[in-house]
Structures are given as structure tokens and as C-alpha cells.
């Protein structure tokens, strides 16, 4: 893993990049202005998707997130790759994209995300699952997607 830098969610909703200078993450963890932080490794597609999905769910400026998603090709065509990697079930309901966990039963009993794009739907699902931005040790979207099997812990 080669972390090139860090994206952080500023308290004003801005999603800001800082190149990794060795102590960058420590500075961000201690900052009162950083609400959440995400590592960037350009060799890892899941890192790009995590930043986009989680930052959008955390309230980052939507235009900024969508700009990064376009730059990184985190689009509806690539969404099934990310979804399969983490166990998200994608679908459509009318003109809306949907995202659910594998244990989805129905809308009355299970969380579901909706949006104009799969990125927005997964971000909405993250919010429905209780995602909160953190400075390293909080639950990530992928953690909230884990489903318990009979006799197994998540």
C-alpha cells in the first residue's frame, strides 16, 4: 500500500486533499477542522470509491465529490465492480438507482439507498446504515455492509 495523500472533510463541507508528508495523517487527526479522513492510494480502486461514497454520505460538497468521481471513473459502469467487492446489491426502481445489503428483505424491514447514480445510492445506503465520518478508527461503509451468517459473527 502506497498512500500518496489524504482527503479530509472540513467542518465547512469541503473535501480537501493533502499530500502525505509523513506526519500529515497525525496532523489531520488532531485538527479540529477535520471531521473525517480517507487515505488515497491511486493503485487501489476501492480507495477512490470509499472516498466518494463515504464523503458524500458524510455531507461533503456534492459537486466536489462528483468531480472526483468523474476524474477517477467511479461511475455507473464501474459501480458493479465496487459493489461486488464489498457486497452491495445494486438495482433499479423506476428511474432511481438502488443499493442494498445482501440481507435485504423489503423496504419496511431493511435499509436501502436511492439516487440518480449508483454512487449516490450507495452513499444513501451508507447513511441509512448509520455511517459517520471518522479520523481513522470508526466504522467504514464496508464494515456496515457485513452480514451475519447463521452461526457466524459479522
Backbone bond lengths (Angstrom), bond angles and torsions (degrees), N, CA, C in turn:
res aa  C-N    CA-C-N  psi(-1)  N-CA   C-N-CA  omega(-1)  CA-C   N-CA-C  phi
1 X - - - 1.453 - - 1.518 107.80 -
2 X 1.312 116.15 127.44 1.457 121.59 179.35 1.523 108.92 -121.67
3 X 1.301 116.59 94.93 1.458 121.25 179.61 1.529 108.44 -74.29
4 X 1.339 115.97 116.98 1.460 120.65 178.28 1.518 111.51 -84.99
5 X 1.327 115.29 -29.79 1.454 119.73 -177.16 1.509 111.13 -175.16
6 X 1.319 114.50 -170.94 1.460 121.75 -175.57 1.518 110.20 -135.54
7 X 1.323 115.45 137.79 1.451 120.95 169.33 1.510 106.60 -99.78
8 X 1.314 115.69 138.53 1.455 118.19 175.78 1.513 110.09 -133.03
9 X 1.322 114.74 148.98 1.457 122.19 177.97 1.511 107.71 -93.86
10 X 1.325 115.40 113.20 1.460 121.98 178.99 1.530 108.62 -74.99
11 X 1.293 117.43 155.70 1.464 121.17 179.57 1.526 112.15 -60.13
12 X 1.332 118.39 -21.20 1.469 121.02 179.16 1.530 112.58 -87.37
13 X 1.348 118.16 3.23 1.463 122.22 178.54 1.515 114.62 94.80
14 X 1.321 117.06 -5.77 1.468 120.27 178.31 1.522 110.49 -72.82
15 X 1.317 116.02 141.17 1.458 122.22 174.70 1.522 106.27 -104.91
16 X 1.325 116.30 112.72 1.463 122.43 -168.74 1.527 110.22 -119.04
17 X 1.338 115.24 141.23 1.462 121.98 178.52 1.526 110.00 -101.44
18 X 1.338 115.52 138.08 1.456 121.73 171.77 1.517 108.09 -131.47
19 X 1.316 115.94 127.25 1.464 120.93 177.50 1.531 108.75 -63.53
20 X 1.329 116.03 145.27 1.464 120.10 -179.44 1.528 109.59 -77.63
21 X 1.310 115.59 119.80 1.460 121.96 179.51 1.529 111.09 -115.01
22 X 1.302 116.40 20.71 1.466 120.69 179.74 1.514 113.08 97.44
23 X 1.323 117.44 -47.35 1.466 120.68 -178.99 1.532 111.58 -112.62
24 X 1.316 116.83 9.85 1.465 121.17 -176.78 1.516 111.79 -58.11
25 X 1.317 117.63 -47.58 1.469 119.85 -176.69 1.524 110.80 -65.19
26 X 1.317 118.04 -36.76 1.469 120.59 177.78 1.526 109.94 -63.36
27 X 1.322 116.60 -42.70 1.465 120.40 178.39 1.526 110.64 -61.81
28 X 1.332 116.60 -42.43 1.463 120.18 -179.86 1.526 111.70 -66.78
29 X 1.312 116.91 -39.78 1.471 120.03 178.20 1.519 111.43 -60.66
30 X 1.313 116.53 -35.97 1.467 120.75 -177.37 1.527 113.07 -85.67
31 X 1.322 117.22 -12.94 1.456 121.11 -177.38 1.526 112.18 -70.80
32 X 1.317 115.41 137.10 1.463 120.72 174.48 1.519 111.76 -78.08
33 X 1.340 117.19 -12.98 1.455 121.48 -178.10 1.522 112.98 -91.45
34 X 1.324 118.55 -18.05 1.468 122.41 -179.15 1.524 109.57 -90.92
35 X 1.345 115.82 120.23 1.467 120.86 177.70 1.515 112.12 -91.40
36 X 1.318 116.84 -28.09 1.460 121.77 -179.58 1.513 108.70 -157.43
37 X 1.335 116.24 152.95 1.463 120.24 178.89 1.523 110.40 -136.12
38 X 1.346 114.82 148.05 1.454 121.90 -179.40 1.522 109.20 -137.42
39 X 1.332 117.61 134.51 1.469 119.74 176.70 1.524 110.58 -77.13
40 X 1.330 116.25 151.78 1.453 121.38 174.91 1.518 109.17 -120.37
41 X 1.319 115.27 119.91 1.462 123.57 171.89 1.523 104.57 -125.24
42 X 1.326 117.03 108.79 1.468 120.51 -173.73 1.523 113.33 -65.26
43 X 1.314 117.92 -12.95 1.472 121.41 177.29 1.529 112.15 -83.60
44 X 1.327 117.55 -9.78 1.475 122.14 -175.12 1.524 110.93 -113.69
45 X 1.333 116.59 109.39 1.466 121.37 178.69 1.521 111.70 -61.50
46 X 1.334 116.65 -36.18 1.459 118.96 -178.50 1.528 111.64 -63.79
47 X 1.317 118.38 -30.05 1.465 120.55 177.71 1.527 110.13 -64.87
48 X 1.332 117.10 -43.62 1.463 120.69 179.08 1.525 110.25 -61.82
49 X 1.328 116.03 -46.80 1.465 119.77 178.82 1.529 111.13 -63.02
50 X 1.331 117.81 -42.56 1.466 120.14 179.36 1.523 111.25 -58.25
51 X 1.325 116.00 -45.68 1.463 119.74 179.67 1.525 109.83 -58.62
52 X 1.319 116.87 -49.21 1.463 120.60 -177.08 1.527 112.75 -64.56
53 X 1.320 117.33 -50.42 1.468 121.12 -177.57 1.524 110.92 -64.35
54 X 1.326 116.77 -50.15 1.463 120.11 -174.94 1.529 112.37 -71.50
55 X 1.320 117.66 -39.71 1.468 119.79 179.52 1.527 110.66 -65.07
56 X 1.329 116.92 -41.96 1.459 120.01 177.78 1.529 110.30 -63.08
57 X 1.321 116.95 -42.87 1.460 121.10 178.34 1.529 111.65 -63.88
58 X 1.321 116.45 -29.63 1.465 121.16 -177.60 1.524 112.74 -84.58
59 X 1.328 117.14 -3.51 1.454 119.97 176.76 1.512 115.55 99.21
60 X 1.335 117.31 16.65 1.462 120.40 176.46 1.524 109.77 -64.59
61 X 1.313 116.12 155.73 1.452 122.69 177.91 1.531 109.24 -53.41
62 X 1.340 116.34 118.54 1.467 121.34 -174.36 1.527 111.86 -61.60
63 X 1.316 117.76 -40.49 1.458 120.32 -179.63 1.532 110.98 -60.78
64 X 1.328 116.87 -40.72 1.461 121.41 179.22 1.528 110.61 -65.25
65 X 1.325 116.35 -45.14 1.468 120.54 -179.78 1.523 110.37 -62.92
66 X 1.318 116.97 -44.54 1.460 119.85 -178.62 1.532 111.01 -67.28
67 X 1.325 117.02 -32.18 1.472 120.65 175.76 1.533 109.98 -64.18
68 X 1.341 116.47 -46.12 1.465 119.93 177.71 1.523 111.00 -63.77
69 X 1.332 116.82 -41.90 1.467 120.68 179.21 1.523 110.48 -58.79
70 X 1.327 117.15 -40.88 1.460 120.61 177.48 1.517 111.63 -65.63
71 X 1.315 116.28 -43.35 1.467 121.38 179.52 1.524 111.05 -61.97
72 X 1.332 116.39 -39.39 1.463 121.84 -176.85 1.528 112.91 -92.47
73 X 1.321 117.75 2.71 1.462 123.65 -178.81 1.531 112.56 58.55
74 X 1.307 115.88 38.79 1.468 121.94 172.74 1.526 106.04 -88.72
75 X 1.324 115.00 77.77 1.459 121.49 -173.40 1.520 110.73 -120.94
76 X 1.326 115.64 -179.11 1.466 120.14 -178.16 1.523 112.07 -61.67
77 X 1.316 117.78 -29.93 1.460 120.94 178.91 1.537 111.50 -68.90
78 X 1.318 116.78 -38.26 1.463 121.80 -178.87 1.532 112.68 -87.44
79 X 1.325 117.90 -18.63 1.467 122.33 -175.18 1.531 113.93 -52.44
80 X 1.349 120.63 -40.89 1.461 118.99 179.61 1.535 113.48 -59.79
81 X 1.325 117.92 -30.72 1.469 120.11 177.88 1.529 110.55 -64.38
82 X 1.324 116.53 -48.01 1.465 121.49 178.08 1.530 110.17 -64.20
83 X 1.334 115.62 -45.53 1.459 120.43 -178.06 1.527 111.39 -60.32
84 X 1.330 117.19 -44.50 1.461 120.63 178.74 1.519 111.74 -64.80
85 X 1.319 117.03 -37.45 1.465 122.31 -179.38 1.521 111.10 -62.22
86 X 1.344 117.09 -38.65 1.463 120.66 -176.26 1.524 114.65 -105.49
87 X 1.315 118.02 -5.77 1.462 119.65 176.66 1.519 114.79 89.62
88 X 1.318 117.24 31.77 1.456 121.55 175.27 1.527 107.97 -95.10
89 X 1.323 116.27 138.26 1.458 121.10 176.36 1.526 107.41 -100.81
90 X 1.324 115.94 119.06 1.461 121.38 179.93 1.515 110.08 -97.49
91 X 1.306 115.81 150.29 1.453 120.50 177.95 1.514 110.49 -162.54
92 X 1.318 115.41 -169.05 1.457 121.67 177.48 1.515 108.52 -137.89
93 X 1.326 114.24 144.54 1.460 121.58 176.40 1.521 106.19 -135.34
94 X 1.326 116.09 101.19 1.463 119.77 -173.67 1.513 108.94 66.12
95 X 1.328 116.75 -125.03 1.464 120.14 -179.96 1.533 112.16 -97.27
96 X 1.326 117.37 9.18 1.462 122.20 -178.96 1.524 111.62 -103.59
97 X 1.322 115.94 142.23 1.464 121.97 170.88 1.523 106.26 -81.84
98 X 1.335 116.21 148.42 1.459 120.57 179.84 1.525 110.73 -128.13
99 X 1.319 114.85 155.70 1.466 122.07 175.71 1.523 107.97 -143.70
100 X 1.334 115.61 130.80 1.465 121.25 178.48 1.526 109.76 -138.51
101 X 1.330 115.31 166.75 1.461 119.43 171.01 1.520 108.07 -79.22
102 X 1.324 116.01 169.05 1.469 120.84 -179.42 1.524 112.71 -65.75
103 X 1.341 117.30 -23.88 1.462 120.54 -177.49 1.532 112.77 -92.67
104 X 1.312 117.95 20.41 1.461 122.69 -179.68 1.520 110.35 -58.53
105 X 1.342 115.51 132.80 1.467 121.38 177.17 1.527 109.65 -108.79
106 X 1.327 116.16 -61.47 1.461 122.25 176.39 1.526 107.90 -162.61
107 X 1.336 116.49 172.20 1.465 120.04 -175.41 1.528 113.45 -66.81
108 X 1.311 117.90 -23.16 1.457 120.36 178.61 1.531 111.90 -77.14
109 X 1.332 117.03 -27.98 1.460 120.61 -174.16 1.524 114.98 -110.61
110 X 1.318 118.09 -16.41 1.463 120.96 -171.83 1.520 111.46 -129.69
111 X 1.336 116.54 145.35 1.459 118.92 175.29 1.530 111.01 -69.48
112 X 1.322 115.36 146.62 1.456 121.48 178.05 1.524 108.30 -147.96
113 X 1.319 115.47 144.33 1.456 120.63 177.94 1.510 110.25 -108.88
114 X 1.328 115.71 145.98 1.460 122.07 179.93 1.524 109.60 -131.85
115 X 1.322 116.19 149.81 1.460 120.41 176.62 1.506 111.71 -175.37
116 X 1.324 115.02 172.50 1.458 120.38 176.98 1.523 111.39 -74.08
117 X 1.342 116.53 -22.76 1.465 122.22 177.43 1.528 107.93 -128.73
118 X 1.323 116.40 164.80 1.466 119.33 176.36 1.522 111.26 -66.12
119 X 1.323 116.94 -32.81 1.465 119.81 175.35 1.527 110.23 -59.47
120 X 1.311 117.11 -47.21 1.466 120.56 179.00 1.528 111.22 -65.28
121 X 1.325 117.21 -38.49 1.466 120.45 178.91 1.529 111.04 -64.91
122 X 1.345 116.73 -43.00 1.476 119.26 178.79 1.518 110.95 -68.06
123 X 1.316 117.18 -36.24 1.455 120.71 176.64 1.530 110.36 -64.14
124 X 1.323 116.64 -42.61 1.462 120.62 177.48 1.531 110.26 -63.51
125 X 1.329 117.01 -40.04 1.467 120.21 176.92 1.534 109.97 -61.77
126 X 1.319 116.68 -42.42 1.473 119.82 178.36 1.523 110.01 -56.96
127 X 1.335 117.15 -43.84 1.474 120.70 177.92 1.527 110.49 -63.01
128 X 1.342 116.67 -42.84 1.470 120.58 -179.62 1.530 111.53 -62.43
129 X 1.335 115.96 -31.12 1.469 121.03 179.87 1.530 112.37 -84.43
130 X 1.331 116.30 -0.96 1.462 120.24 176.62 1.514 115.32 90.77
131 X 1.337 117.46 20.16 1.459 119.83 179.53 1.528 110.88 -58.59
132 X 1.323 115.21 135.14 1.462 122.89 174.22 1.524 107.54 -132.07
133 X 1.329 117.95 137.44 1.464 119.14 178.82 1.524 110.31 -65.25
134 X 1.327 115.72 150.45 1.456 119.59 179.03 1.519 109.28 -141.63
135 X 1.296 114.06 173.66 1.459 120.43 179.17 1.515 109.80 -107.89
136 X 1.298 118.78 38.28 1.463 126.48 169.97 1.512 114.69 132.06
137 X 1.302 119.76 -45.32 1.459 119.12 -167.03 1.523 114.31 -105.44
138 X 1.294 119.13 2.39 1.453 121.24 178.35 1.521 110.99 -77.32
139 X 1.322 115.61 170.09 1.465 120.74 178.71 1.518 110.16 -67.83
140 X 1.311 116.16 134.31 1.456 122.69 175.64 1.530 108.14 -91.75
141 X 1.322 116.27 164.65 1.466 121.02 177.94 1.518 110.53 -53.52
142 X 1.332 116.74 -43.36 1.470 120.61 -179.29 1.532 111.40 -61.43
143 X 1.327 118.20 -33.70 1.470 121.21 177.20 1.525 110.62 -66.47
144 X 1.322 116.58 -38.92 1.466 121.35 -177.70 1.525 112.37 -73.22
145 X 1.327 117.03 -13.98 1.464 121.39 -179.95 1.524 112.97 -86.69
146 X 1.313 116.70 -14.59 1.467 119.98 -175.51 1.529 109.94 -64.18
147 X 1.316 113.82 135.51 1.450 122.28 -177.60 1.508 109.26 -116.08
148 X 1.330 116.28 132.98 1.462 119.71 178.39 1.525 110.55 -76.21
149 X 1.325 114.93 134.71 1.454 120.17 172.60 1.524 107.37 -95.47
150 X 1.315 116.68 161.84 1.465 119.84 -179.80 1.525 108.96 -58.32
151 X 1.324 115.79 124.60 1.455 120.66 177.69 1.514 114.70 81.45
152 X 1.330 117.74 2.16 1.455 121.14 -179.51 1.508 110.62 -123.80
153 X 1.306 116.09 147.71 1.461 120.51 173.37 1.515 108.26 -86.43
154 X 1.317 116.21 152.35 1.470 120.95 179.12 1.499 111.54 -69.86
